[in-house]
Amino acid sequence: MAAKTTAENEIADEELEPVADETARQAQRVVAAYATDADECRMLLSMLGIGPAVKLD
């Protein structure tokens, strides 16, 4: 059963730290291996915050 969301267990955005590059690459590989198609893979990576980097020119 999932834990209840309360003010006691919420994490503030400033308390979150980005994952290491190697950890993100490993997670990307796992997601890609289990995703049913490219759209699902992109959605899951985006939800996890480890999607491909967007180039800004």
mmCIF file of the N, C-alpha and C atoms, coordinates in Angstrom:
data_MODEL
# 
_entry.id   MODEL 
# 
loop_
_atom_site.group_PDB 
_atom_site.id 
_atom_site.type_symbol 
_atom_site.label_atom_id 
_atom_site.label_alt_id 
_atom_site.label_comp_id 
_atom_site.label_asym_id 
_atom_site.label_entity_id 
_atom_site.label_seq_id 
_atom_site.pdbx_PDB_ins_code 
_atom_site.Cartn_x 
_atom_site.Cartn_y 
_atom_site.Cartn_z 
_atom_site.occupancy 
_atom_site.B_iso_or_equiv 
_atom_site.pdbx_formal_charge 
_atom_site.auth_seq_id 
_atom_site.auth_comp_id 
_atom_site.auth_asym_id 
_atom_site.auth_atom_id 
_atom_site.pdbx_PDB_model_num 
ATOM 1   N N  . MET A 1 1  ? 0.843  -1.166 0.000   1.00 0.00 ? 1  MET A N  1 
ATOM 2   C CA . MET A 1 1  ? 0.000  0.000  0.000   1.00 0.00 ? 1  MET A CA 1 
ATOM 3   C C  . MET A 1 1  ? 0.894  1.237  0.000   1.00 0.00 ? 1  MET A C  1 
ATOM 4   N N  . ALA A 1 2  ? 0.535  2.241  -0.788  1.00 0.00 ? 2  ALA A N  1 
ATOM 5   C CA . ALA A 1 2  ? 1.326  3.461  -0.889  1.00 0.00 ? 2  ALA A CA 1 
ATOM 6   C C  . ALA A 1 2  ? 1.199  4.302  0.371   1.00 0.00 ? 2  ALA A C  1 
ATOM 7   N N  . ALA A 1 3  ? 2.281  4.999  0.669   1.00 0.00 ? 3  ALA A N  1 
ATOM 8   C CA . ALA A 1 3  ? 2.272  5.878  1.842   1.00 0.00 ? 3  ALA A CA 1 
ATOM 9   C C  . ALA A 1 3  ? 1.387  7.082  1.568   1.00 0.00 ? 3  ALA A C  1 
ATOM 10  N N  . LYS A 1 4  ? 0.738  7.566  2.601   1.00 0.00 ? 4  LYS A N  1 
ATOM 11  C CA . LYS A 1 4  ? -0.102 8.753  2.460   1.00 0.00 ? 4  LYS A CA 1 
ATOM 12  C C  . LYS A 1 4  ? 0.785  9.979  2.298   1.00 0.00 ? 4  LYS A C  1 
ATOM 13  N N  . THR A 1 5  ? 0.345  10.891 1.444   1.00 0.00 ? 5  THR A N  1 
ATOM 14  C CA . THR A 1 5  ? 1.072  12.131 1.259   1.00 0.00 ? 5  THR A CA 1 
ATOM 15  C C  . THR A 1 5  ? 0.581  13.132 2.286   1.00 0.00 ? 5  THR A C  1 
ATOM 16  N N  . THR A 1 6  ? 1.490  13.601 3.096   1.00 0.00 ? 6  THR A N  1 
ATOM 17  C CA . THR A 1 6  ? 1.155  14.601 4.105   1.00 0.00 ? 6  THR A CA 1 
ATOM 18  C C  . THR A 1 6  ? 2.222  15.675 4.100   1.00 0.00 ? 6  THR A C  1 
ATOM 19  N N  . ALA A 1 7  ? 1.969  16.729 4.811   1.00 0.00 ? 7  ALA A N  1 
ATOM 20  C CA . ALA A 1 7  ? 2.945  17.806 4.925   1.00 0.00 ? 7  ALA A CA 1 
ATOM 21  C C  . ALA A 1 7  ? 4.208  17.302 5.619   1.00 0.00 ? 7  ALA A C  1 
ATOM 22  N N  . GLU A 1 8  ? 4.095  16.266 6.413   1.00 0.00 ? 8  GLU A N  1 
ATOM 23  C CA . GLU A 1 8  ? 5.238  15.736 7.151   1.00 0.00 ? 8  GLU A CA 1 
ATOM 24  C C  . GLU A 1 8  ? 6.287  15.105 6.243   1.00 0.00 ? 8  GLU A C  1 
ATOM 25  N N  . ASN A 1 9  ? 5.872  14.487 5.134   1.00 0.00 ? 9  ASN A N  1 
ATOM 26  C CA . ASN A 1 9  ? 6.840  13.782 4.296   1.00 0.00 ? 9  ASN A CA 1 
ATOM 27  C C  . ASN A 1 9  ? 7.072  14.449 2.943   1.00 0.00 ? 9  ASN A C  1 
ATOM 28  N N  . GLU A 1 10 ? 6.654  15.681 2.770   1.00 0.00 ? 10 GLU A N  1 
ATOM 29  C CA . GLU A 1 10 ? 6.898  16.402 1.530   1.00 0.00 ? 10 GLU A CA 1 
ATOM 30  C C  . GLU A 1 10 ? 8.306  16.975 1.533   1.00 0.00 ? 10 GLU A C  1 
ATOM 31  N N  . ILE A 1 11 ? 8.920  17.008 0.347   1.00 0.00 ? 11 ILE A N  1 
ATOM 32  C CA . ILE A 1 11 ? 10.274 17.529 0.205   1.00 0.00 ? 11 ILE A CA 1 
ATOM 33  C C  . ILE A 1 11 ? 10.191 18.826 -0.585  1.00 0.00 ? 11 ILE A C  1 
ATOM 34  N N  . ALA A 1 12 ? 10.811 19.856 -0.066  1.00 0.00 ? 12 ALA A N  1 
ATOM 35  C CA . ALA A 1 12 ? 10.837 21.147 -0.753  1.00 0.00 ? 12 ALA A CA 1 
ATOM 36  C C  . ALA A 1 12 ? 11.753 21.062 -1.968  1.00 0.00 ? 12 ALA A C  1 
ATOM 37  N N  . ASP A 1 13 ? 11.432 21.822 -3.027  1.00 0.00 ? 13 ASP A N  1 
ATOM 38  C CA . ASP A 1 13 ? 12.232 21.793 -4.247  1.00 0.00 ? 13 ASP A CA 1 
ATOM 39  C C  . ASP A 1 13 ? 13.689 22.133 -3.992  1.00 0.00 ? 13 ASP A C  1 
ATOM 40  N N  . GLU A 1 14 ? 13.957 23.067 -3.076  1.00 0.00 ? 14 GLU A N  1 
ATOM 41  C CA . GLU A 1 14 ? 15.342 23.447 -2.821  1.00 0.00 ? 14 GLU A CA 1 
ATOM 42  C C  . GLU A 1 14 ? 16.136 22.352 -2.109  1.00 0.00 ? 14 GLU A C  1 
ATOM 43  N N  . GLU A 1 15 ? 15.459 21.349 -1.572  1.00 0.00 ? 15 GLU A N  1 
ATOM 44  C CA . GLU A 1 15 ? 16.135 20.234 -0.913  1.00 0.00 ? 15 GLU A CA 1 
ATOM 45  C C  . GLU A 1 15 ? 16.530 19.127 -1.895  1.00 0.00 ? 15 GLU A C  1 
ATOM 46  N N  . LEU A 1 16 ? 15.997 19.178 -3.107  1.00 0.00 ? 16 LEU A N  1 
ATOM 47  C CA . LEU A 1 16 ? 16.309 18.159 -4.108  1.00 0.00 ? 16 LEU A CA 1 
ATOM 48  C C  . LEU A 1 16 ? 17.634 18.461 -4.773  1.00 0.00 ? 16 LEU A C  1 
ATOM 49  N N  . GLU A 1 17 ? 18.413 17.416 -5.019  1.00 0.00 ? 17 GLU A N  1 
ATOM 50  C CA . GLU A 1 17 ? 19.687 17.558 -5.696  1.00 0.00 ? 17 GLU A CA 1 
ATOM 51  C C  . GLU A 1 17 ? 19.641 16.767 -6.994  1.00 0.00 ? 17 GLU A C  1 
ATOM 52  N N  . PRO A 1 18 ? 20.281 17.272 -8.049  1.00 0.00 ? 18 PRO A N  1 
ATOM 53  C CA . PRO A 1 18 ? 20.290 16.521 -9.306  1.00 0.00 ? 18 PRO A CA 1 
ATOM 54  C C  . PRO A 1 18 ? 21.080 15.222 -9.144  1.00 0.00 ? 18 PRO A C  1 
ATOM 55  N N  . VAL A 1 19 ? 20.683 14.211 -9.909  1.00 0.00 ? 19 VAL A N  1 
ATOM 56  C CA . VAL A 1 19 ? 21.401 12.941 -9.844  1.00 0.00 ? 19 VAL A CA 1 
ATOM 57  C C  . VAL A 1 19 ? 22.702 13.058 -10.625 1.00 0.00 ? 19 VAL A C  1 
ATOM 58  N N  . ALA A 1 20 ? 23.659 12.226 -10.277 1.00 0.00 ? 20 ALA A N  1 
ATOM 59  C CA . ALA A 1 20 ? 24.940 12.213 -10.979 1.00 0.00 ? 20 ALA A CA 1 
ATOM 60  C C  . ALA A 1 20 ? 24.736 11.777 -12.424 1.00 0.00 ? 20 ALA A C  1 
ATOM 61  N N  . ASP A 1 21 ? 25.592 12.240 -13.314 1.00 0.00 ? 21 ASP A N  1 
ATOM 62  C CA . ASP A 1 21 ? 25.470 11.910 -14.736 1.00 0.00 ? 21 ASP A CA 1 
ATOM 63  C C  . ASP A 1 21 ? 25.446 10.402 -14.971 1.00 0.00 ? 21 ASP A C  1 
ATOM 64  N N  . GLU A 1 22 ? 26.335 9.680  -14.316 1.00 0.00 ? 22 GLU A N  1 
ATOM 65  C CA . GLU A 1 22 ? 26.393 8.226  -14.512 1.00 0.00 ? 22 GLU A CA 1 
ATOM 66  C C  . GLU A 1 22 ? 25.116 7.560  -14.017 1.00 0.00 ? 22 GLU A C  1 
ATOM 67  N N  . THR A 1 23 ? 24.577 8.013  -12.914 1.00 0.00 ? 23 THR A N  1 
ATOM 68  C CA . THR A 1 23 ? 23.320 7.461  -12.392 1.00 0.00 ? 23 THR A CA 1 
ATOM 69  C C  . THR A 1 23 ? 22.188 7.721  -13.364 1.00 0.00 ? 23 THR A C  1 
ATOM 70  N N  . ALA A 1 24 ? 22.142 8.923  -13.929 1.00 0.00 ? 24 ALA A N  1 
ATOM 71  C CA . ALA A 1 24 ? 21.093 9.263  -14.904 1.00 0.00 ? 24 ALA A CA 1 
ATOM 72  C C  . ALA A 1 24 ? 21.219 8.385  -16.144 1.00 0.00 ? 24 ALA A C  1 
ATOM 73  N N  . ARG A 1 25 ? 22.454 8.170  -16.623 1.00 0.00 ? 25 ARG A N  1 
ATOM 74  C CA . ARG A 1 25 ? 22.645 7.318  -17.809 1.00 0.00 ? 25 ARG A CA 1 
ATOM 75  C C  . ARG A 1 25 ? 22.198 5.884  -17.542 1.00 0.00 ? 25 ARG A C  1 
ATOM 76  N N  . GLN A 1 26 ? 22.509 5.372  -16.373 1.00 0.00 ? 26 GLN A N  1 
ATOM 77  C CA . GLN A 1 26 ? 22.078 4.012  -16.033 1.00 0.00 ? 26 GLN A CA 1 
ATOM 78  C C  . GLN A 1 26 ? 20.553 3.933  -15.966 1.00 0.00 ? 26 GLN A C  1 
ATOM 79  N N  . ALA A 1 27 ? 19.934 4.925  -15.362 1.00 0.00 ? 27 ALA A N  1 
ATOM 80  C CA . ALA A 1 27 ? 18.474 4.943  -15.266 1.00 0.00 ? 27 ALA A CA 1 
ATOM 81  C C  . ALA A 1 27 ? 17.848 5.055  -16.654 1.00 0.00 ? 27 ALA A C  1 
ATOM 82  N N  . GLN A 1 28 ? 18.440 5.856  -17.530 1.00 0.00 ? 28 GLN A N  1 
ATOM 83  C CA . GLN A 1 28 ? 17.931 5.982  -18.899 1.00 0.00 ? 28 GLN A CA 1 
ATOM 84  C C  . GLN A 1 28 ? 17.961 4.639  -19.614 1.00 0.00 ? 28 GLN A C  1 
ATOM 85  N N  . ARG A 1 29 ? 19.026 3.884  -19.432 1.00 0.00 ? 29 ARG A N  1 
ATOM 86  C CA . ARG A 1 29 ? 19.131 2.566  -20.071 1.00 0.00 ? 29 ARG A CA 1 
ATOM 87  C C  . ARG A 1 29 ? 18.050 1.611  -19.566 1.00 0.00 ? 29 ARG A C  1 
ATOM 88  N N  . VAL A 1 30 ? 17.810 1.624  -18.266 1.00 0.00 ? 30 VAL A N  1 
ATOM 89  C CA . VAL A 1 30 ? 16.793 0.735  -17.692 1.00 0.00 ? 30 VAL A CA 1 
ATOM 90  C C  . VAL A 1 30 ? 15.413 1.113  -18.219 1.00 0.00 ? 30 VAL A C  1 
ATOM 91  N N  . VAL A 1 31 ? 15.106 2.409  -18.219 1.00 0.00 ? 31 VAL A N  1 
ATOM 92  C CA . VAL A 1 31 ? 13.801 2.862  -18.708 1.00 0.00 ? 31 VAL A CA 1 
ATOM 93  C C  . VAL A 1 31 ? 13.638 2.476  -20.175 1.00 0.00 ? 31 VAL A C  1 
ATOM 94  N N  . ALA A 1 32 ? 14.663 2.704  -20.975 1.00 0.00 ? 32 ALA A N  1 
ATOM 95  C CA . ALA A 1 32 ? 14.585 2.377  -22.403 1.00 0.00 ? 32 ALA A CA 1 
ATOM 96  C C  . ALA A 1 32 ? 14.378 0.879  -22.618 1.00 0.00 ? 32 ALA A C  1 
ATOM 97  N N  . ALA A 1 33 ? 14.987 0.062  -21.782 1.00 0.00 ? 33 ALA A N  1 
ATOM 98  C CA . ALA A 1 33 ? 14.849 -1.389 -21.930 1.00 0.00 ? 33 ALA A CA 1 
ATOM 99  C C  . ALA A 1 33 ? 13.432 -1.863 -21.626 1.00 0.00 ? 33 ALA A C  1 
ATOM 100 N N  . TYR A 1 34 ? 12.747 -1.211 -20.704 1.00 0.00 ? 34 TYR A N  1 
ATOM 101 C CA . TYR A 1 34 ? 11.425 -1.667 -20.290 1.00 0.00 ? 34 TYR A CA 1 
ATOM 102 C C  . TYR A 1 34 ? 10.273 -0.909 -20.939 1.00 0.00 ? 34 TYR A C  1 
ATOM 103 N N  . ALA A 1 35 ? 10.532 0.216  -21.579 1.00 0.00 ? 35 ALA A N  1 
ATOM 104 C CA . ALA A 1 35 ? 9.466  0.984  -22.226 1.00 0.00 ? 35 ALA A CA 1 
ATOM 105 C C  . ALA A 1 35 ? 8.929  0.211  -23.423 1.00 0.00 ? 35 ALA A C  1 
ATOM 106 N N  . THR A 1 36 ? 7.628  0.325  -23.658 1.00 0.00 ? 36 THR A N  1 
ATOM 107 C CA . THR A 1 36 ? 7.016  -0.402 -24.765 1.00 0.00 ? 36 THR A CA 1 
ATOM 108 C C  . THR A 1 36 ? 7.245  0.259  -26.114 1.00 0.00 ? 36 THR A C  1 
ATOM 109 N N  . ASP A 1 37 ? 7.487  1.571  -26.128 1.00 0.00 ? 37 ASP A N  1 
ATOM 110 C CA . ASP A 1 37 ? 7.784  2.285  -27.365 1.00 0.00 ? 37 ASP A CA 1 
ATOM 111 C C  . ASP A 1 37 ? 8.501  3.593  -27.046 1.00 0.00 ? 37 ASP A C  1 
ATOM 112 N N  . ALA A 1 38 ? 8.898  4.312  -28.086 1.00 0.00 ? 38 ALA A N  1 
ATOM 113 C CA . ALA A 1 38 ? 9.671  5.539  -27.897 1.00 0.00 ? 38 ALA A CA 1 
ATOM 114 C C  . ALA A 1 38 ? 8.887  6.606  -27.141 1.00 0.00 ? 38 ALA A C  1 
ATOM 115 N N  . ASP A 1 39 ? 7.586  6.721  -27.428 1.00 0.00 ? 39 ASP A N  1 
ATOM 116 C CA . ASP A 1 39 ? 6.777  7.725  -26.732 1.00 0.00 ? 39 ASP A CA 1 
ATOM 117 C C  . ASP A 1 39 ? 6.716  7.450  -25.237 1.00 0.00 ? 39 ASP A C  1 
ATOM 118 N N  . GLU A 1 40 ? 6.520  6.195  -24.864 1.00 0.00 ? 40 GLU A N  1 
ATOM 119 C CA . GLU A 1 40 ? 6.487  5.856  -23.447 1.00 0.00 ? 40 GLU A CA 1 
ATOM 120 C C  . GLU A 1 40 ? 7.843  6.120  -22.803 1.00 0.00 ? 40 GLU A C  1 
ATOM 121 N N  . CYS A 1 41 ? 8.912  5.795  -23.508 1.00 0.00 ? 41 CYS A N  1 
ATOM 122 C CA . CYS A 1 41 ? 10.253 6.027  -22.992 1.00 0.00 ? 41 CYS A CA 1 
ATOM 123 C C  . CYS A 1 41 ? 10.468 7.515  -22.725 1.00 0.00 ? 41 CYS A C  1 
ATOM 124 N N  . ARG A 1 42 ? 10.118 8.364  -23.690 1.00 0.00 ? 42 ARG A N  1 
ATOM 125 C CA . ARG A 1 42 ? 10.262 9.815  -23.506 1.00 0.00 ? 42 ARG A CA 1 
ATOM 126 C C  . ARG A 1 42 ? 9.439  10.307 -22.333 1.00 0.00 ? 42 ARG A C  1 
ATOM 127 N N  . MET A 1 43 ? 8.201  9.809  -22.201 1.00 0.00 ? 43 MET A N  1 
ATOM 128 C CA . MET A 1 43 ? 7.329  10.232 -21.116 1.00 0.00 ? 43 MET A CA 1 
ATOM 129 C C  . MET A 1 43 ? 7.924  9.847  -19.761 1.00 0.00 ? 43 MET A C  1 
ATOM 130 N N  . LEU A 1 44 ? 8.389  8.615  -19.629 1.00 0.00 ? 44 LEU A N  1 
ATOM 131 C CA . LEU A 1 44 ? 8.945  8.156  -18.361 1.00 0.00 ? 44 LEU A CA 1 
ATOM 132 C C  . LEU A 1 44 ? 10.227 8.906  -18.000 1.00 0.00 ? 44 LEU A C  1 
ATOM 133 N N  . LEU A 1 45 ? 11.097 9.113  -18.991 1.00 0.00 ? 45 LEU A N  1 
ATOM 134 C CA . LEU A 1 45 ? 12.323 9.858  -18.734 1.00 0.00 ? 45 LEU A CA 1 
ATOM 135 C C  . LEU A 1 45 ? 12.003 11.278 -18.291 1.00 0.00 ? 45 LEU A C  1 
ATOM 136 N N  . SER A 1 46 ? 11.015 11.881 -18.927 1.00 0.00 ? 46 SER A N  1 
ATOM 137 C CA . SER A 1 46 ? 10.607 13.232 -18.553 1.00 0.00 ? 46 SER A CA 1 
ATOM 138 C C  . SER A 1 46 ? 10.054 13.266 -17.133 1.00 0.00 ? 46 SER A C  1 
ATOM 139 N N  . MET A 1 47 ? 9.232  12.289 -16.795 1.00 0.00 ? 47 MET A N  1 
ATOM 140 C CA . MET A 1 47 ? 8.647  12.223 -15.456 1.00 0.00 ? 47 MET A CA 1 
ATOM 141 C C  . MET A 1 47 ? 9.733  12.068 -14.392 1.00 0.00 ? 47 MET A C  1 
ATOM 142 N N  . LEU A 1 48 ? 10.782 11.342 -14.723 1.00 0.00 ? 48 LEU A N  1 
ATOM 143 C CA . LEU A 1 48 ? 11.878 11.139 -13.785 1.00 0.00 ? 48 LEU A CA 1 
ATOM 144 C C  . LEU A 1 48 ? 12.881 12.298 -13.779 1.00 0.00 ? 48 LEU A C  1 
ATOM 145 N N  . GLY A 1 49 ? 12.725 13.206 -14.719 1.00 0.00 ? 49 GLY A N  1 
ATOM 146 C CA . GLY A 1 49 ? 13.647 14.343 -14.803 1.00 0.00 ? 49 GLY A CA 1 
ATOM 147 C C  . GLY A 1 49 ? 15.002 13.980 -15.356 1.00 0.00 ? 49 GLY A C  1 
ATOM 148 N N  . ILE A 1 50 ? 15.064 12.905 -16.151 1.00 0.00 ? 50 ILE A N  1 
ATOM 149 C CA . ILE A 1 50 ? 16.333 12.466 -16.709 1.00 0.00 ? 50 ILE A CA 1 
ATOM 150 C C  . ILE A 1 50 ? 16.247 12.331 -18.231 1.00 0.00 ? 50 ILE A C  1 
ATOM 151 N N  . GLY A 1 51 ? 15.368 13.127 -18.827 1.00 0.00 ? 51 GLY A N  1 
ATOM 152 C CA . GLY A 1 51 ? 15.215 13.089 -20.269 1.00 0.00 ? 51 GLY A CA 1 
ATOM 153 C C  . GLY A 1 51 ? 16.455 13.643 -20.953 1.00 0.00 ? 51 GLY A C  1 
ATOM 154 N N  . PRO A 1 52 ? 16.516 13.526 -22.268 1.00 0.00 ? 52 PRO A N  1 
ATOM 155 C CA . PRO A 1 52 ? 17.681 14.033 -22.995 1.00 0.00 ? 52 PRO A CA 1 
ATOM 156 C C  . PRO A 1 52 ? 17.819 15.551 -22.813 1.00 0.00 ? 52 PRO A C  1 
ATOM 157 N N  . ALA A 1 53 ? 19.042 16.005 -22.816 1.00 0.00 ? 53 ALA A N  1 
ATOM 158 C CA . ALA A 1 53 ? 19.298 17.442 -22.656 1.00 0.00 ? 53 ALA A CA 1 
ATOM 159 C C  . ALA A 1 53 ? 18.792 18.186 -23.878 1.00 0.00 ? 53 ALA A C  1 
ATOM 160 N N  . VAL A 1 54 ? 18.208 19.335 -23.651 1.00 0.00 ? 54 VAL A N  1 
ATOM 161 C CA . VAL A 1 54 ? 17.707 20.176 -24.744 1.00 0.00 ? 54 VAL A CA 1 
ATOM 162 C C  . VAL A 1 54 ? 18.753 21.224 -25.043 1.00 0.00 ? 54 VAL A C  1 
ATOM 163 N N  . LYS A 1 55 ? 19.149 21.309 -26.320 1.00 0.00 ? 55 LYS A N  1 
ATOM 164 C CA . LYS A 1 55 ? 20.142 22.292 -26.717 1.00 0.00 ? 55 LYS A CA 1 
ATOM 165 C C  . LYS A 1 55 ? 19.462 23.660 -26.874 1.00 0.00 ? 55 LYS A C  1 
ATOM 166 N N  . LEU A 1 56 ? 20.032 24.646 -26.238 1.00 0.00 ? 56 LEU A N  1 
ATOM 167 C CA . LEU A 1 56 ? 19.546 26.014 -26.363 1.00 0.00 ? 56 LEU A CA 1 
ATOM 168 C C  . LEU A 1 56 ? 20.570 26.813 -27.135 1.00 0.00 ? 56 LEU A C  1 
ATOM 169 N N  . ASP A 1 57 ? 20.177 27.314 -28.297 1.00 0.00 ? 57 ASP A N  1 
ATOM 170 C CA . ASP A 1 57 ? 21.123 28.080 -29.129 1.00 0.00 ? 57 ASP A CA 1 
ATOM 171 C C  . ASP A 1 57 ? 20.977 29.552 -28.886 1.00 0.00 ? 57 ASP A C  1 
# 
